[in-house]
Amino acid sequence: MKKKLYIIAGFISVALGVAGIFLPLLPTTAFLLLAAWLFSKGSPKYRQWLLNHKYLGPHIKNYTEKRGITRKAKLRTIATLWITLTISAVLFWSIWYIPLILLVVGIGVSWHVLSLKTVRNDEKHNPD
């Protein structure tokens, strides 16, 4: 029963990670890393499936093996983050502390993303 719960939670984490690709306030990488960990507890087969996934696998491997992320991914992440945070801050401007919290989160996430090593496209980890 415990393994089934890890597997279910793993697939929920994958779904949230994929949703995070399109909804920037969801942390894609964090959910995918969580899914890989949950699958390692529940099903090594699903963990391998995730790590070998054509689109998701290289991002997880590059991050966990401290290779970094591509320049394109950095730019897209930072741009989407700040656009989304700005819209959110404008929508919640009347609650004075919300824009302040969003600013702190934005600075922290930007700092983290910019501190990651930049990987050229030809250096990316490919499962092939």
C-alpha positions as CSV (number, residue, x, y, z in Angstrom):
1,M,0.0,0.0,0.0
2,K,2.8,2.4,0.9
3,K,4.5,1.9,-2.5
4,K,1.2,2.7,-4.3
5,L,0.9,5.9,-2.4
6,Y,4.5,6.9,-3.4
7,I,3.6,6.1,-7.1
8,I,0.3,8.1,-6.9
9,A,2.1,11.0,-5.3
10,G,4.8,10.7,-7.9
11,F,2.4,11.0,-10.8
12,I,0.6,14.0,-9.1
13,S,4.1,15.6,-8.8
14,V,4.8,15.0,-12.5
15,A,1.4,16.5,-13.4
16,L,2.1,19.6,-11.2
17,G,5.6,19.9,-12.8
18,V,4.2,19.7,-16.3
19,A,1.5,22.3,-15.3
20,G,4.3,24.4,-14.0
21,I,5.7,24.6,-17.6
22,F,2.6,26.6,-18.5
23,L,1.8,28.2,-15.1
24,P,5.0,29.8,-14.0
25,L,4.1,30.2,-10.4
26,L,4.3,26.4,-10.0
27,P,7.9,25.2,-9.6
28,T,8.4,22.8,-12.4
29,T,11.8,21.5,-11.4
30,A,10.9,21.1,-7.7
31,F,7.9,19.0,-8.6
32,L,9.9,16.9,-11.0
33,L,12.6,16.3,-8.5
34,L,10.0,15.4,-5.9
35,A,8.5,13.0,-8.4
36,A,11.8,11.3,-9.1
37,W,12.3,10.9,-5.3
38,L,8.8,9.5,-4.8
39,F,9.2,7.1,-7.7
40,S,12.5,5.9,-6.2
41,K,10.6,4.9,-3.1
42,G,7.6,3.4,-4.9
43,S,8.8,2.1,-8.3
44,P,12.3,2.2,-9.8
45,K,10.6,1.5,-13.1
46,Y,8.7,4.8,-13.0
47,R,11.8,6.6,-11.8
48,Q,13.7,5.4,-14.9
49,W,10.7,6.3,-17.1
50,L,10.9,9.9,-15.7
51,L,14.7,10.2,-15.9
52,N,14.6,8.8,-19.5
53,H,11.7,10.9,-20.6
54,K,12.5,12.8,-23.8
55,Y,11.5,16.2,-22.5
56,L,11.6,16.0,-18.7
57,G,14.5,13.7,-18.1
58,P,17.3,15.9,-19.4
59,H,16.2,18.8,-17.2
60,I,16.1,16.6,-14.1
61,K,19.5,15.1,-14.9
62,N,21.1,18.4,-15.7
63,Y,19.9,19.9,-12.4
64,T,20.6,16.9,-10.2
65,E,24.1,16.3,-11.7
66,K,24.8,20.1,-11.3
67,R,25.4,20.6,-15.0
68,G,23.0,23.6,-15.0
69,I,20.4,24.8,-17.4
70,T,20.4,26.3,-20.9
71,R,20.6,30.0,-21.5
72,K,17.2,29.8,-23.2
73,A,15.7,28.1,-20.2
74,K,17.2,30.8,-17.9
75,L,15.9,33.7,-20.0
76,R,12.4,32.1,-20.3
77,T,12.2,31.3,-16.6
78,I,13.3,34.8,-15.5
79,A,11.0,36.6,-18.1
80,T,8.0,34.5,-17.2
81,L,8.6,34.8,-13.5
82,W,8.8,38.6,-13.6
83,I,5.8,39.0,-15.9
84,T,3.7,36.8,-13.7
85,L,4.9,38.4,-10.5
86,T,4.2,41.9,-11.9
87,I,0.7,41.0,-13.0
88,S,0.0,39.4,-9.6
89,A,1.4,42.5,-7.8
90,V,-0.8,44.8,-9.8
91,L,-3.9,42.7,-9.1
92,F,-3.2,42.6,-5.3
93,W,-1.7,46.1,-5.0
94,S,-4.4,47.0,-2.4
95,I,-3.0,44.4,0.1
96,W,0.3,46.2,0.8
97,Y,2.3,43.1,1.8
98,I,1.5,40.9,-1.2
99,P,3.7,42.9,-3.7
100,L,6.4,42.9,-1.1
101,I,6.3,39.1,-0.7
102,L,6.2,38.7,-4.5
103,L,9.3,41.0,-4.8
104,V,11.2,38.9,-2.3
105,V,10.2,35.7,-4.0
106,G,11.1,37.1,-7.4
107,I,14.6,38.2,-6.2
108,G,15.2,34.8,-4.5
109,V,14.1,32.7,-7.5
110,S,16.0,35.0,-9.9
111,W,19.2,34.8,-7.8
112,H,18.9,31.0,-7.7
113,V,18.2,30.6,-11.5
114,L,21.0,33.0,-12.4
115,S,23.5,31.3,-10.1
116,L,23.0,28.0,-11.9
117,K,25.6,27.1,-14.4
118,T,24.7,27.9,-18.0
119,V,24.8,24.8,-20.2
120,R,25.2,25.2,-24.0
121,N,22.8,23.1,-26.1
122,D,25.6,20.8,-27.2
123,E,26.5,20.1,-23.5
124,K,23.0,19.1,-22.5
125,H,22.7,15.6,-21.0
126,N,20.9,13.4,-23.5
127,P,19.4,10.1,-22.5
128,D,20.1,8.7,-26.0
